Amino acid sequence: MTDGRSWQGNWKVRLYERVRERGHESLTAFAEARPTASLVALAEELGPDDIAGVQVFSGLVEEAERSHQVTRLVRGQFVRELHTHLPSGWPFPLENENRFKAARVLAGWYSFTPESHKARVDQVSDALFANPPPTGWRPLGPDDELLRTLLPDEEA
């Protein structure tokens, strides 16, 4: 836990210095090299005492907006949530505890979705419950074929 130190000083400068120290030109490149790592895991790798997962996500959103890659970021966050909360992949049957676990993934995904994409994430979530993907489906990154079908790129 960072006990508030993550917000001290210029955290954006600190965040990007750490990214460059690890050999990456952008936070997006750093995160995409670890496509299944949670935001917390990314933050801990960059600074276990002074970087928070929400700061990592904030930087990722800024970069995605600049590069018109927000949908790709949103797909990537689904992958992170799924690997964190359903490490064995999409459950079957989708009832009782399995339904709750899947709902937890989708709720976490929605909470880390920029406002511009929340309606689309809602639609995809409904589709995943109505027509579940194959048992054990566990995309390894934002370019997964099924994930791209569910949430295709729309940015200009």
Secondary structure as the mmCIF struct_conf table of DSSP 4:
data_model
#
loop_
_struct_conf.conf_type_id
_struct_conf.id
_struct_conf.beg_label_comp_id
_struct_conf.beg_label_asym_id
_struct_conf.beg_label_seq_id
_struct_conf.end_label_comp_id
_struct_conf.end_label_asym_id
_struct_conf.end_label_seq_id
TURN_TY1_P TURN_TY1_P1 ASP A 3 GLY A 4
HELX_RH_3T_P HELX_RH_3T_P1 ARG A 5 TRP A 7
BEND BEND1 GLN A 8 GLY A 9
HELX_RH_AL_P HELX_RH_AL_P1 TRP A 11 GLU A 21
TURN_TY1_P TURN_TY1_P2 ARG A 22 GLY A 23
BEND BEND2 GLU A 25 SER A 26
HELX_RH_AL_P HELX_RH_AL_P2 LEU A 27 GLU A 32
TURN_TY1_P TURN_TY1_P3 ALA A 33 ALA A 33
BEND BEND3 ARG A 34 ARG A 34
TURN_TY1_P TURN_TY1_P4 PRO A 35 THR A 36
BEND BEND4 ALA A 37 ALA A 37
HELX_RH_AL_P HELX_RH_AL_P3 LEU A 39 LEU A 46
TURN_TY1_P TURN_TY1_P5 PRO A 48 ASP A 50
HELX_RH_AL_P HELX_RH_AL_P4 GLY A 53 SER A 67
TURN_TY1_P TURN_TY1_P6 HIS A 68 HIS A 68
HELX_RH_AL_P HELX_RH_AL_P5 VAL A 70 HIS A 85
TURN_TY1_P TURN_TY1_P7 PRO A 87 SER A 88
BEND BEND5 TRP A 90 TRP A 90
BEND BEND6 PHE A 92 PRO A 93
BEND BEND7 GLU A 95 GLU A 95
HELX_RH_AL_P HELX_RH_AL_P6 ASN A 96 SER A 111
TURN_TY1_P TURN_TY1_P8 PHE A 112 PHE A 112
BEND BEND8 THR A 113 THR A 113
HELX_RH_3T_P HELX_RH_3T_P2 GLU A 115 HIS A 117
HELX_RH_AL_P HELX_RH_AL_P7 LYS A 118 ALA A 130
BEND BEND9 ASN A 131 ASN A 131
HELX_LH_PP_P HELX_LH_PP_P1 PRO A 132 PRO A 134
TURN_TY1_P TURN_TY1_P9 THR A 135 GLY A 136
BEND BEND10 LEU A 140 GLY A 141
TURN_TY1_P TURN_TY1_P10 PRO A 142 ASP A 143
HELX_RH_AL_P HELX_RH_AL_P8 GLU A 145 LEU A 150
BEND BEND11 LEU A 151 LEU A 151
#
